[in-house]
Amino acid sequence: MDLGLTGRVYVLTGASGGLGFATAEQLVADGARVVISARAPERVVAAVEALGGPERASGLTADLSDPETPQRLVAAAREQFGRLDGALVSVGGPPRGTAAQVTDEQWRESFETVFLGSVRAARTVAAALTDGGAIGLVLSTSARGPVPGLGISNGLRPGLAGVAKDIADEYGPRGVRVVGLLPGRIMTDRNRELLAATGDAERARAEAEAGIPLRRIGEPAEFGRLAAFLLSPAASYVTGITVPVDGGALRGL
């Protein structure tokens, strides 16, 4: 299938690795160009090189908690590649701990980055897009059901799913689409960290896989391919939804 990505331009946050980078790889492989951002400059440089260098990718060192970051990304896309067709908004996972265990400061910091940073990025990009543009918010299966030990994610992700729906309603008449993606267990650095934190990573992995109908943890590229499709013109009549990428782990219909 031709996804219609050739020549299109996307900005991706938190994309020096993990799910953001996996999506950038798929977009570039199908002919798009990307502007990626992350907090570590050396990782941004390495990611841009891995994506094919300046003809295909550009990078910014930026943090979503900075109110200037979204507009910087929009400006960079237009300056580097002459247009903007969409965005994938991804941030690192918040601290581990139950909702009662984490501190007020951890809640505040996570709200500024995970919640408000994502909202600010989505609304800034949405305002800059024209007919055919698309935005994907990387959330979590915690948007539909609490994940044990991830209280902040359980608190913030459902709210972001509601925000994505609200923005989809507002910008739909302009032809701009907004979707939420709900990754489950996918083997990123974040999930390696969560498995290691149990004290027995191999056992924790086996237990996690036993609860997944496909009986395995997913690969980043499997997320990236779906995200690239949803951002592409091939998904032109899909908006306002949340899509699990979890091997069937969520039990709701």
C-alpha positions in Angstrom: 0.0 0.0 0.0 1.2 3.5 -0.8 0.7 5.5 2.4 1.1 8.8 0.5 4.0 9.9 2.8 6.4 10.9 0.1 7.4 14.5 0.6 5.4 15.0 3.7 7.0 16.5 6.9 6.4 15.5 10.5 7.7 16.6 13.8 8.3 14.0 16.5 9.0 14.7 20.2 10.9 12.3 22.4 12.2 10.7 19.3 15.9 10.0 19.9 14.9 6.5 20.8 12.0 4.2 21.7 8.6 4.6 20.1 9.2 8.0 18.7 12.4 7.0 16.9 10.7 3.8 15.6 7.9 5.9 14.1 10.4 8.3 12.6 12.2 5.4 11.0 9.0 4.2 9.4 8.0 7.6 8.2 11.4 8.2 6.6 11.4 4.7 5.0 8.1 5.6 3.3 9.5 8.9 1.9 8.6 11.5 4.6 11.0 13.8 6.2 11.1 14.4 10.0 12.2 16.9 12.6 12.9 15.1 15.9 13.5 16.4 19.4 14.8 15.1 22.7 16.5 16.4 25.7 20.0 14.8 25.2 21.9 16.6 22.4 24.2 13.7 21.7 21.2 11.3 21.2 19.5 13.8 18.9 22.7 13.9 16.7 23.0 10.1 16.6 19.3 9.7 15.8 19.4 12.2 12.9 22.4 10.4 11.5 20.7 7.0 11.8 17.6 8.4 10.0 19.7 9.4 7.0 21.2 12.8 7.8 20.0 16.3 6.9 18.3 15.4 3.7 15.8 13.2 5.6 15.9 14.4 9.2 16.7 17.4 11.4 17.0 17.5 15.1 16.4 19.9 18.0 17.5 19.6 21.6 14.3 20.4 23.5 12.1 19.6 26.4 8.3 19.5 26.3 8.1 21.3 29.6 9.5 24.4 27.9 6.6 26.4 26.5 8.7 27.5 23.5 9.4 23.9 22.3 6.3 23.3 20.1 6.7 26.5 18.2 10.4 25.8 17.7 9.5 22.5 16.2 6.9 24.0 13.9 9.4 26.7 12.7 12.1 24.1 12.2 9.9 22.0 10.0 9.0 24.9 7.8 12.6 26.3 7.7 14.3 23.0 7.0 11.7 21.3 4.7 9.2 24.0 3.7 6.0 22.5 5.2 4.4 20.7 8.1 2.0 17.8 7.8 1.7 16.4 11.3 3.3 15.3 14.5 3.8 12.5 16.9 3.8 13.7 20.5 5.7 11.3 22.7 7.3 11.9 26.2 9.2 9.7 28.5 7.3 7.7 31.1 6.7 9.3 34.5 8.3 7.9 37.7 7.3 4.5 39.0 5.2 4.2 42.1 1.6 4.0 43.1 -0.6 7.1 43.1 -0.3 7.3 46.9 3.4 6.7 47.0 4.7 9.3 44.6 5.4 12.8 45.9 3.7 16.1 45.1 6.8 17.2 43.3 6.8 14.1 41.1 3.1 14.8 40.3 3.9 18.4 39.4 6.9 17.6 37.3 5.0 14.9 35.4 2.0 17.1 34.9 4.2 19.8 33.3 5.9 17.4 30.9 3.6 14.4 30.3 0.3 16.3 30.4 0.7 20.0 29.8 3.7 19.6 27.5 1.7 17.2 25.4 -1.4 19.4 25.3 0.7 22.4 24.4 2.4 20.6 21.6 -0.8 19.1 20.2 -2.7 22.4 20.1 0.3 24.3 18.7 0.8 21.8 15.8 -3.0 21.6 15.2 -3.2 25.3 14.8 -0.4 25.2 12.2 -1.8 22.4 10.1 -4.0 22.5 7.1 -6.4 20.0 5.5 -4.9 16.6 5.6 -2.7 17.1 8.7 -2.6 14.6 11.5 -1.4 14.4 15.1 -0.7 11.2 17.1 -0.4 11.3 20.9 1.6 8.4 22.4 -0.3 7.5 25.5 -0.4 4.1 27.2 -2.9 1.3 27.8 -3.2 3.0 31.2 -5.6 5.4 29.4 -8.1 2.5 29.5 -7.1 0.5 32.6 -4.7 1.2 35.5 -1.2 -0.4 35.2 0.0 -1.6 38.6 2.8 0.5 40.0 2.4 3.4 37.6 0.1 5.7 39.5 1.1 8.9 37.7 0.5 7.4 34.3 -2.8 6.0 35.5 -3.8 9.5 36.5 -2.6 11.5 33.6 -3.0 9.3 30.5 -6.8 9.0 30.6 -7.0 12.8 30.7 -4.8 13.1 27.7 -7.0 10.6 25.8 -9.9 13.0 26.5 -7.8 16.0 25.3 -7.0 14.2 22.1 -10.7 13.6 21.5 -11.5 17.2 22.2 -8.9 18.5 19.8 -10.1 16.1 17.2 -13.6 17.5 17.5 -12.4 21.1 17.3 -10.0 20.7 14.3 -11.9 18.1 12.4 -13.9 20.6 10.4 -10.5 21.9 9.1 -9.5 18.4 7.9 -7.0 17.9 10.7 -7.0 14.5 12.4 -6.0 13.6 16.0 -5.5 10.1 17.3 -4.2 8.5 20.5 -1.9 5.5 20.5 -1.9 3.1 23.5 1.3 1.1 23.6 1.3 -1.9 25.9 4.4 -4.0 26.6 6.9 -3.0 23.9 10.6 -3.6 24.4 11.9 -0.1 24.8 14.4 1.2 27.3 11.5 2.2 29.5 10.1 -1.4 29.6 13.5 -2.8 30.2 13.8 -0.5 33.2 10.4 -1.6 34.5 11.3 -5.2 34.1 14.7 -4.7 35.8 13.0 -2.9 38.7 11.2 -6.1 39.7 14.6 -7.6 40.7 14.1 -10.5 38.3 13.7 -9.2 34.8 13.4 -12.7 33.2 10.7 -13.8 35.5 8.9 -10.5 35.1 9.1 -10.8 31.3 7.7 -14.3 31.4 4.8 -13.2 33.6 4.1 -10.2 31.4 4.1 -12.3 28.3 1.7 -14.8 29.9 -0.9 -12.1 30.1 -0.6 -11.1 26.4 -2.7 -13.1 24.0 0.2 -13.1 21.4 2.4 -14.3 24.2 5.3 -11.9 23.6 6.4 -8.4 24.2 6.2 -6.2 21.1 9.0 -4.6 19.1 9.2 -0.8 18.6 9.0 -1.2 14.8 5.5 -2.8 15.3 4.4 0.4 17.0 6.2 2.6 14.5 4.4 1.0 11.5 1.0 1.6 12.9 1.8 5.1 14.0 3.1 5.9 10.5 -0.1 4.6 8.9 -2.3 6.6 11.2 -0.4 9.8 10.5 -0.5 9.1 6.8 -3.1 10.1 4.2 -4.0 6.4 3.9 -5.8 6.8 7.2 -7.6 9.9 6.1 -11.0 9.0 7.6 -9.7 8.0 11.1 -9.8 10.5 13.9 -10.8 11.0 17.5 -9.9 7.4 18.5 -7.5 5.6 20.8 -5.7 2.6 19.3 -4.2 -0.1 21.5 -0.8 -1.5 20.3 -0.6 -4.2 23.0 -0.8 -7.7 21.5 -4.4 -8.0 22.7 -3.6 -7.4 26.4 -6.5 -5.0 27.0 -9.7 -7.0 27.7 -12.2 -4.4 26.7 -13.9 -4.7 23.3 
